[in-house]
Every structure is written in C-alpha cells, then in structure tokens.
Amino acid sequence: QVQLVESGGGLVQVGGSLRLSCALSRVLSSTDGMGWYRQAPGKERELVARITNGGSFIYGDSVKGRFTISRGDAKTVYLEMNRLKPEDTGVYYCNAPKYVTGSYELWGQGTQVTVSS
C-alpha cells in the first residue's frame, strides 16, 4: 500500500517562511505530476503549485514569485513558502496522481499553515 506523508506546517508571522515536505513510500517512475493544494476556511480547495508530468512547474497566481515547488529525492517534493501573507493561511494538501503512485491517486492528510499579522 502506497503511503503519503506531509510535514512542515505551523504558525509563522507575516513575511516569514515555511517549508512543507511530501514523501511517498513508492513512486512508479518520478514525482512529476505531484502538487500542493490548499483550502482556507469557507473556500474551495485551490492549486498552489504543481510539477507537470512534463517536468514543468506551475503556480497559482496568488503565490507566484513567493512559493517554489521542488523535487527532493526520488520520492519527495517540497514547497518552499516565502514572504507569507495572512491570506496564505489554510490547510495544505499534497497530491500524487495515479500515474505517480502506480496504484491510485493519493491526498495527504493536510498540514495547517497559519500566518499571523
């Protein structure tokens, strides 16, 4: 059974930084296709950043220039978040499509990010 584990959320002040990690227990070939999403209270889940299956990086408009998604080892992706704003507050979820896990699509349990002003 493939497992996905997120870590790295927390409380940070405006302008601060955090790094989130997402580790899979197994990947079919690479982490291309994995991404981060977030959900704020009362709002729909939205894309934060994703590595396309072609290896490009895409970002939500509100985080461009501040957040960076990157690959770690063969089974890990990171989300580096800089110059954090109160509107970045929410639960952040890692996603791994079926073609990454080789079995089924996976969502992480979510990690809380709170930016205080």
DSSP file with accessible surface (Angstrom, degrees, kcal/mol):
  #  RESIDUE AA STRUCTURE BP1 BP2  ACC     N-H-->O    O-->H-N    N-H-->O    O-->H-N    TCO  KAPPA ALPHA  PHI   PSI    X-CA   Y-CA   Z-CA
    1    1 A Q              0   0  189      0, 0.0     2,-0.3     0, 0.0    24,-0.0   0.000 360.0 360.0 360.0 126.9    0.0    0.0    0.0
    2    2 A V        -     0   0    2     23,-0.1     2,-0.3    22,-0.0    99,-0.0  -0.562 360.0-162.3 -77.8 137.3    1.4    3.3   -1.1
    3    3 A Q        -     0   0  122     -2,-0.3    22,-2.3   103,-0.0     2,-0.4  -0.913   9.8-158.9-121.7 150.4    1.6    6.0    1.7
    4    4 A L  E     -A   24   0A  18     -2,-0.3     2,-0.5    20,-0.2   105,-0.3  -0.997   9.4-170.3-128.4 129.0    2.0    9.7    1.5
    5    5 A V  E     -A   23   0A  86     18,-2.5    18,-2.6    -2,-0.4     2,-0.3  -0.982   2.0-164.9-126.6 126.7    3.2   11.8    4.5
    6    6 A E  E     +A   22   0A   7     -2,-0.5     2,-0.3    16,-0.2    16,-0.2  -0.787  15.0 162.8-103.6 153.8    3.2   15.5    4.7
    7    7 A S  E     +A   21   0A  60     14,-2.0    14,-2.8    -2,-0.3   104,-0.1  -0.977  35.7  69.2-158.2 163.7    5.1   17.6    7.2
    8    8 A G        +     0   0   35     -2,-0.3    11,-0.3     1,-0.2    14,-0.0   0.377  56.2 130.8 111.5  -3.4    6.2   21.2    7.9
    9    9 A G        +     0   0   28     12,-0.1     2,-0.3     9,-0.1    -1,-0.2  -0.125  24.3 120.5 -72.7 177.6    3.2   23.3    8.6
   10   10 A G  E     -d  113   0B  29    102,-1.2   104,-2.6   101,-0.1     2,-0.5  -0.983  59.5 -48.9 160.5-166.2    2.9   25.6   11.5
   11   11 A L  E     +d  114   0B 128     -2,-0.3     2,-0.3   102,-0.2   104,-0.2  -0.868  53.1 165.6-104.4 131.3    2.4   29.2   12.8
   12   12 A V  E     -d  115   0B  23    102,-2.7   104,-2.6    -2,-0.5     2,-0.1  -0.978  32.8-112.5-143.9 153.3    4.5   32.0   11.3
   13   13 A Q  E >   -d  116   0B 149     -2,-0.3     3,-2.4   102,-0.2    71,-0.2  -0.466  51.7 -75.7 -83.1 160.0    4.4   35.7   11.2
   14   14 A V  T 3  S+     0   0   75    102,-2.1    71,-0.2     1,-0.3    -1,-0.2  -0.260 121.9  23.7 -53.0 134.6    3.7   37.8    8.2
   15   15 A G  T 3  S+     0   0   48     69,-3.2    68,-0.7     1,-0.3    -1,-0.3   0.308  99.9 120.4  89.2  -8.0    6.8   37.9    5.9
   16   16 A G    <   -     0   0   21     -3,-2.4    68,-2.2    68,-0.2     2,-0.3  -0.058  54.7-123.2 -81.2-174.1    8.1   34.7    7.3
   17   17 A S        +     0   0   59     65,-0.2     2,-0.3    66,-0.2    65,-0.2  -0.940  21.2 179.0-133.6 153.0    8.9   31.4    5.6
   18   18 A L  E     - B   0  81A  33     63,-2.1    63,-3.2    -2,-0.3     2,-0.5  -0.975  15.7-146.6-145.2 155.0    8.0   27.7    5.9
   19   19 A R  E     - B   0  80A 124    -11,-0.3     2,-0.3    -2,-0.3    61,-0.2  -0.992  11.6-159.6-126.4 126.5    8.9   24.6    4.0
   20   20 A L  E     - B   0  79A   0     59,-2.7    59,-2.3    -2,-0.5     2,-0.4  -0.794   6.2-156.6-100.4 146.5    6.5   21.8    3.5
   21   21 A S  E     -AB   7  78A  24    -14,-2.8   -14,-2.0    -2,-0.3     2,-0.4  -0.927   8.5-170.5-122.5 147.0    7.5   18.2    2.7
   22   22 A a  E     -AB   6  77A   0     55,-2.2    55,-2.3    -2,-0.4     2,-0.5  -0.965   9.9-174.9-138.1 117.8    5.6   15.4    1.0
   23   23 A A  E     -AB   5  76A  39    -18,-2.6   -18,-2.5    -2,-0.4     2,-0.3  -0.956   9.4-157.3-121.2 131.3    7.1   12.0    0.9
   24   24 A L  E     -A    4   0A   8     51,-2.8   -20,-0.2    -2,-0.5     3,-0.1  -0.778  17.6-140.7 -99.3 149.4    5.7    8.9   -0.9
   25   25 A S  S    S+     0   0   54    -22,-2.3     2,-0.3    -2,-0.3   -21,-0.1   0.736  88.9   8.1 -79.1 -20.1    6.6    5.4    0.1
   26   26 A R        -     0   0  107    -23,-0.4     2,-0.3    49,-0.1    -1,-0.3  -0.977  62.4-165.5-159.1 141.3    6.8    4.4   -3.5
   27   27 A V        -     0   0   26     -2,-0.3    74,-0.2    -3,-0.1     4,-0.1  -0.965  22.8-136.4-126.5 152.1    6.7    6.0   -6.9
   28   28 A L  S    S-     0   0  118     72,-3.8    -1,-0.1    -2,-0.3    73,-0.1   0.939  87.4 -36.1 -71.0 -47.6    6.1    4.4  -10.3
   29   29 A S  S    S-     0   0  100      1,-0.5     2,-0.3    71,-0.3    71,-0.1   0.499 116.1 -12.6-143.8 -45.8    8.9    6.4  -12.1
   30   30 A S        -     0   0   42      2,-0.2    -1,-0.5    70,-0.1    -2,-0.3  -0.947  58.2-107.5-154.5 173.5    9.2   10.0  -10.8
   31   31 A T  S >  S+     0   0    5     -2,-0.3     3,-2.3    45,-0.1    20,-0.2   0.382  71.3 128.7 -88.3   3.0    7.4   12.7   -8.8
   32   32 A D  T 3   +     0   0   32      1,-0.3    21,-0.2    21,-0.1    -2,-0.2  -0.441  68.7  38.0 -59.8 126.3    6.5   14.7  -11.9
   33   33 A G  T 3  S+     0   0    0     18,-1.5    -1,-0.3     1,-0.5    20,-0.2   0.087  87.3 121.4 114.9 -19.0    2.7   15.3  -11.6
   34   34 A M    <   +     0   0    0     -3,-2.3    17,-2.8    18,-0.2    -1,-0.5  -0.401  36.5 167.8 -76.4 155.2    2.7   15.8   -7.8
   35   35 A G  E     -FE  50  95B   0     60,-2.0    60,-2.8    15,-0.2     2,-0.4  -0.953  32.3-114.4-157.8 173.8    1.4   19.1   -6.4
   36   36 A W  E     +FE  49  94B   0     13,-3.6    12,-2.7    -2,-0.3    13,-1.8  -0.959  26.9 179.1-118.6 138.1    0.3   21.1   -3.5
   37   37 A Y  E     -FE  47  93B  49     56,-2.8    56,-3.2    -2,-0.4     2,-0.3  -0.866   8.6-157.4-128.4 162.9   -3.2   22.5   -2.9
   38   38 A R  E     -FE  46  92B  11      8,-2.4     8,-2.9    -2,-0.3     2,-0.4  -0.982   6.7-158.4-142.8 156.9   -4.7   24.5   -0.1
   39   39 A Q  E     - E   0  91B  68     52,-2.1    52,-2.5    -2,-0.3     6,-0.2  -0.973   7.3-161.1-138.8 120.3   -8.1   25.2    1.4
   40   40 A A    >   -     0   0   24      4,-0.4     3,-2.4    -2,-0.4    50,-0.1  -0.635  45.7 -76.3 -92.3 157.8   -8.9   28.2    3.5
   41   41 A P  T 3  S+     0   0  117      0, 0.0    -1,-0.1     0, 0.0     3,-0.1  -0.277 118.7   6.5 -56.0 129.8  -12.0   28.2    5.8
   42   42 A G  T 3  S+     0   0   91      1,-0.2     2,-0.3    -3,-0.1    -3,-0.0   0.510 113.8 100.2  77.3   5.1  -15.2   28.7    3.8
   43   43 A K  S <  S-     0   0  144     -3,-2.4    -1,-0.2     1,-0.0     2,-0.1  -0.808  74.8-103.3-121.5 163.1  -13.3   28.5    0.5
   44   44 A E        -     0   0  171     -2,-0.3    -4,-0.4     1,-0.1     2,-0.2  -0.430  46.5 -91.1 -79.3 158.3  -12.8   25.8   -2.1
   45   45 A R        -     0   0   94     -6,-0.2     2,-0.3    -2,-0.1    -6,-0.2  -0.455  51.5-168.1 -67.1 136.8   -9.6   23.9   -2.5
   46   46 A E  E     -F   38   0B  87     -8,-2.9    -8,-2.4    -2,-0.2     2,-0.2  -0.933  25.5 -99.4-130.9 155.6   -7.2   25.6   -4.9
   47   47 A L  E     +F   37   0B  53     -2,-0.3   -10,-0.2   -10,-0.2     3,-0.1  -0.495  33.7 172.9 -70.2 134.0   -4.0   24.8   -6.7
   48   48 A V  E     -     0   0B   1    -12,-2.7    12,-2.5     1,-0.4     2,-0.3   0.786  65.5 -26.0-102.2 -55.4   -0.9   26.2   -5.1
   49   49 A A  E     -FG  36  59B   0    -13,-1.8   -13,-3.6    10,-0.2    -1,-0.4  -0.977  58.6-176.3-160.3 149.9    1.9   24.6   -7.1
   50   50 A R  E     -FG  35  58B  60      8,-2.4     8,-2.7    -2,-0.3     2,-0.6  -0.996  26.0-133.3-151.0 147.4    2.4   21.5   -9.2
   51   51 A I  E     - G   0  57B   0    -17,-2.8   -18,-1.5    -2,-0.3     6,-0.2  -0.910  36.7-134.5 -95.1 119.9    5.1   19.8  -11.2
   52   52 A T    >   -     0   0   25      4,-3.0     3,-2.2    -2,-0.6   -19,-0.3  -0.268  22.7-107.1 -71.2 165.0    3.5   18.8  -14.5
   53   53 A N  T 3  S+     0   0  115      1,-0.3    -1,-0.1   -21,-0.2   -21,-0.1   0.591 123.0  58.8 -71.8  -3.8    4.0   15.3  -15.9
   54   54 A G  T 3  S-     0   0   64      2,-0.1    -1,-0.3   -21,-0.0    -2,-0.1   0.403 123.4-105.4 -97.1  -1.0    6.4   17.0  -18.4
   55   55 A G  S <  S+     0   0   18     -3,-2.2    -2,-0.1     1,-0.3     2,-0.1   0.509  77.3 129.8  92.8   6.0    8.5   18.3  -15.6
   56   56 A S        -     0   0   73      1,-0.0    -4,-3.0    -5,-0.0     2,-0.5  -0.458  53.8-124.4 -87.2 167.2    7.4   22.0  -15.7
   57   57 A F  E     -G   51   0B  88     -6,-0.2     2,-0.4    -2,-0.1    -6,-0.2  -0.941  24.2-174.3-115.3 132.0    6.3   24.0  -12.7
   58   58 A I  E     -G   50   0B  62     -8,-2.7    -8,-2.4    -2,-0.5     2,-0.3  -0.941   4.3-167.6-125.0 148.3    3.0   25.8  -12.5
   59   59 A Y  E     -G   49   0B  56     -2,-0.4   -10,-0.2   -10,-0.2     2,-0.1  -0.956  28.0-105.6-133.6 150.1    1.8   28.1   -9.7
   60   60 A G    >>  -     0   0   14    -12,-2.5     3,-1.7    -2,-0.3     4,-0.9  -0.450  39.7-115.1 -67.2 149.2   -1.4   29.6   -8.5
   61   61 A D  G >4 S+     0   0  134      1,-0.3     3,-0.5     2,-0.2    -1,-0.1   0.852 112.0  58.0 -58.3 -35.5   -1.5   33.4   -9.4
   62   62 A S  G 34 S+     0   0   63      1,-0.2    -1,-0.3     3,-0.0   -14,-0.1   0.652 112.4  39.0 -74.4 -12.2   -1.5   34.4   -5.7
   63   63 A V  G X> S+     0   0    0     -3,-1.7     3,-2.3   -15,-0.2     4,-2.2   0.470  79.7 127.6-115.7  -3.2    1.7   32.6   -4.9
   64   64 A K  T << S+     0   0  119     -4,-0.9     4,-0.1    -3,-0.5   -15,-0.0  -0.284  80.7  15.5 -58.0 133.7    3.8   33.3   -8.0
   65   65 A G  T 34 S+     0   0   65      2,-0.4    -1,-0.3     1,-0.1     3,-0.1   0.303 125.9  59.1  85.9 -10.0    7.2   34.7   -7.1
   66   66 A R  T <4 S+     0   0   12     -3,-2.3    16,-1.8     1,-0.2     2,-0.3   0.688  97.4  53.0-117.4 -33.8    6.9   33.7   -3.4
   67   67 A F  E  <  -C   81   0A   4     -4,-2.2    -2,-0.4    14,-0.2     2,-0.4  -0.821  60.0-166.8-108.8 149.1    6.4   30.0   -3.4
   68   68 A T  E     -C   80   0A  71     12,-2.6    12,-3.3    -2,-0.3     2,-0.4  -0.989   7.0-156.7-137.0 126.2    8.7   27.3   -5.0
   69   69 A I  E     +C   79   0A   3     -2,-0.4     2,-0.3    10,-0.2    10,-0.2  -0.808  25.4 168.0 -96.7 141.4    7.9   23.7   -5.6
   70   70 A S  E     -C   78   0A  45      8,-2.0     8,-2.8    -2,-0.4     2,-0.4  -0.972  34.4-108.8-149.6 162.9   10.9   21.4   -6.0
   71   71 A R  E     -C   77   0A 105     -2,-0.3     6,-0.3     6,-0.2     3,-0.1  -0.734  27.0-177.3 -92.2 142.5   11.9   17.8   -6.1
   72   72 A G        -     0   0   34      4,-3.2    -1,-0.1     1,-0.5     5,-0.1   0.339  60.5 -22.8-100.3-119.6   13.9   16.2   -3.2
   73   73 A D  S >  S-     0   0  100      1,-0.1     3,-1.4     4,-0.0    -1,-0.5  -0.063  94.0 -70.9 -77.1-167.3   15.0   12.7   -3.5
   74   74 A A  T 3  S+     0   0   74      1,-0.3    -1,-0.1    -3,-0.1   -45,-0.1   0.655 133.9  33.1 -65.4 -14.9   13.2   10.3   -5.9
   75   75 A K  T 3  S+     0   0   86    -45,-0.1   -51,-2.8   -44,-0.1     2,-0.4   0.190 105.5  80.4-126.7  15.6   10.0   10.1   -3.7
   76   76 A T  E <   -B   23   0A  13     -3,-1.4    -4,-3.2   -53,-0.2     2,-0.3  -0.973  45.7-174.6-132.3 140.2    9.8   13.6   -2.1
   77   77 A V  E     -BC  22  71A   0    -55,-2.3   -55,-2.2    -2,-0.4     2,-0.3  -0.951  12.5-155.2-126.7 153.2    8.6   17.0   -3.2
   78   78 A Y  E     -BC  21  70A  49     -8,-2.8    -8,-2.0    -2,-0.3     2,-0.4  -0.865  10.4-152.2-122.8 158.3    8.9   20.3   -1.2
   79   79 A L  E     -BC  20  69A   0    -59,-2.3   -59,-2.7    -2,-0.3     2,-0.6  -0.947  12.4-162.2-130.1 109.1    7.0   23.5   -1.1
   80   80 A E  E     -BC  19  68A  67    -12,-3.3   -12,-2.6    -2,-0.4     2,-0.5  -0.832   8.8-166.1 -90.7 123.3    9.1   26.5   -0.1
   81   81 A M  E     +BC  18  67A   0    -63,-3.2   -63,-2.1    -2,-0.6     2,-0.3  -0.953  10.7 174.9-118.0 118.0    6.9   29.4    1.0
   82   82 A N        +     0   0   51    -16,-1.8   -65,-0.2    -2,-0.5   -66,-0.2  -0.805  58.5  21.0-119.2 162.1    8.4   32.8    1.4
   83   83 A R  S    S-     0   0  146    -68,-0.7    -1,-0.2    -2,-0.3   -67,-0.2   0.914  85.1-157.9  48.0  52.4    7.1   36.3    2.2
   84   84 A L        -     0   0    1    -68,-2.2   -69,-3.2    -3,-0.2   -68,-0.2  -0.253   9.2-159.3 -66.7 146.0    4.0   34.7    3.7
   85   85 A K    >   -     0   0   82    -71,-0.2     3,-2.3   -70,-0.1     4,-0.3  -0.844  32.5-108.2-121.1 159.1    0.8   36.7    4.0
   86   86 A P  G >  S+     0   0   51      0, 0.0     3,-1.9     0, 0.0    29,-0.4   0.854 117.8  62.7 -55.8 -33.6   -2.3   36.2    6.2
   87   87 A E  G 3  S+     0   0  123      1,-0.3   -47,-0.0   -47,-0.0    -3,-0.0   0.561  88.8  70.0 -72.6  -4.2   -4.3   35.1    3.1
   88   88 A D  G <  S+     0   0    0     -3,-2.3    -1,-0.3     2,-0.0    25,-0.1   0.537  73.9 118.4 -83.7  -6.4   -1.9   32.1    2.8
   89   89 A T    <   +     0   0   35     -3,-1.9     2,-0.3    -4,-0.3    25,-0.2  -0.350  41.9  87.8 -62.3 136.0   -3.5   30.7    5.9
   90   90 A G  E    S- H   0 113B   1     23,-2.6    23,-2.9   -50,-0.1     2,-0.5  -0.949  80.3 -59.7 163.5-176.6   -5.2   27.3    5.3
   91   91 A V  E     -EH  39 112B  34    -52,-2.5   -52,-2.1    -2,-0.3     2,-0.5  -0.858  48.1-149.3 -96.9 126.8   -4.7   23.6    5.2
   92   92 A Y  E     -EH  38 111B   0     19,-2.9    19,-2.3    -2,-0.5     2,-0.4  -0.848  12.0-165.8-102.5 131.3   -2.2   22.5    2.7
   93   93 A Y  E     -E   37   0B  41    -56,-3.2   -56,-2.8    -2,-0.5     2,-0.4  -0.949  12.4-143.0-120.2 136.5   -2.6   19.1    0.9
   94   94 A a  E     -E   36   0B   0     -2,-0.4    14,-2.5   -58,-0.2     2,-0.4  -0.747  19.3-159.5 -92.2 142.5   -0.1   17.2   -1.1
   95   95 A N  E     -EI  35 107B   6    -60,-2.8   -60,-2.0    -2,-0.4    12,-0.2  -0.980  13.2-173.9-127.1 137.1   -1.5   15.3   -4.1
   96   96 A A  E     - I   0 106B   0     10,-2.8    10,-2.7    -2,-0.4   -62,-0.1  -0.968  22.6-137.8-128.2 113.0    0.0   12.4   -6.0
   97   97 A P    >>  -     0   0   17      0, 0.0     4,-2.0     0, 0.0     3,-1.7  -0.177  28.1-103.6 -64.6 166.5   -1.8   11.3   -9.2
   98   98 A K  H 3> S+     0   0  137      1,-0.3     4,-2.7     2,-0.2     5,-0.3   0.851 120.5  59.3 -59.7 -35.1   -2.4    7.6  -10.0
   99   99 A Y  H 34 S+     0   0  101      1,-0.2    -1,-0.3     2,-0.2   -70,-0.2   0.640 107.7  47.7 -75.9  -7.9    0.4    7.7  -12.7
  100  100 A V  H <4 S+     0   0    1     -3,-1.7   -72,-3.8   -72,-0.1   -71,-0.3   0.861 118.6  36.5 -90.3 -45.8    2.8    8.7   -9.9
  101  101 A T  H  < S-     0   0    0     -4,-2.0    -2,-0.2   -74,-0.2    -3,-0.2   0.771  94.5-138.7 -77.7 -26.6    1.9    6.1   -7.3
  102  102 A G  S  < S+     0   0   39     -4,-2.7    -3,-0.1    -5,-0.3    -4,-0.1   0.444  90.3  53.2  81.2  -1.5    1.3    3.4   -9.9
  103  103 A S  S    S-     0   0   41      1,-0.4     2,-0.3    -5,-0.3    -5,-0.1   0.638 113.6 -29.4-127.3 -63.5   -1.8    2.4   -7.8
  104  104 A Y        -     0   0   89     -7,-0.2    -1,-0.4    -6,-0.1    -3,-0.1  -0.979  69.3 -78.9-157.5 161.9   -4.3    5.1   -7.1
  105  105 A E        -     0   0  107     -2,-0.3     2,-0.4    -3,-0.1    -7,-0.1  -0.438  48.0-157.6 -67.8 140.6   -4.5    8.9   -6.5
  106  106 A L  E     -I   96   0B  29    -10,-2.7   -10,-2.8    -2,-0.1     2,-0.4  -0.969  13.3-167.9-124.7 140.7   -3.4    9.9   -3.1
  107  107 A W  E     -I   95   0B  98     -2,-0.4   -12,-0.2   -12,-0.2  -103,-0.2  -0.964  25.3-122.7-118.8 141.2   -4.1   13.0   -1.0
  108  108 A G        -     0   0    9    -14,-2.5  -103,-0.1    -2,-0.4     3,-0.1  -0.225  27.4-107.1 -72.3 171.7   -2.2   13.8    2.2
  109  109 A Q        -     0   0  125   -105,-0.3    -1,-0.1     1,-0.1   -16,-0.1   0.640  64.4-109.5 -76.1 -13.6   -3.9   14.3    5.5
  110  110 A G        -     0   0   15    -16,-0.1     2,-0.4     1,-0.1   -17,-0.2   0.213  22.4-132.0  95.6 141.2   -3.3   18.1    5.3
  111  111 A T  E     - H   0  92B  21    -19,-2.3   -19,-2.9  -104,-0.1     2,-0.3  -0.998  22.0-123.1-131.0 132.0   -1.0   20.3    7.2
  112  112 A Q  E     - H   0  91B  93     -2,-0.4  -102,-1.2   -21,-0.2     2,-0.5  -0.581  22.6-171.8 -79.4 131.3   -2.1   23.6    8.8
  113  113 A V  E     -dH  10  90B   0    -23,-2.9   -23,-2.6    -2,-0.3     2,-0.5  -0.993   5.4-176.7-119.6 123.5   -0.3   26.8    7.9
  114  114 A T  E     -d   11   0B  50   -104,-2.6  -102,-2.7    -2,-0.5     2,-0.6  -0.987   8.6-165.8-125.0 123.7   -1.3   29.9    9.9
  115  115 A V  E     -d   12   0B   7     -2,-0.5     2,-0.3   -29,-0.4  -102,-0.2  -0.941  12.3-157.6-110.9 117.5    0.2   33.3    9.1
  116  116 A S  E      d   13   0B  44   -104,-2.6  -102,-2.1    -2,-0.6    -2,-0.0  -0.727 360.0 360.0 -99.2 145.7   -0.4   35.8   11.8
  117  117 A S              0   0  138     -2,-0.3    -1,-0.1  -104,-0.2   -32,-0.0  -0.258 360.0 360.0-103.4 360.0   -0.3   39.6   11.3
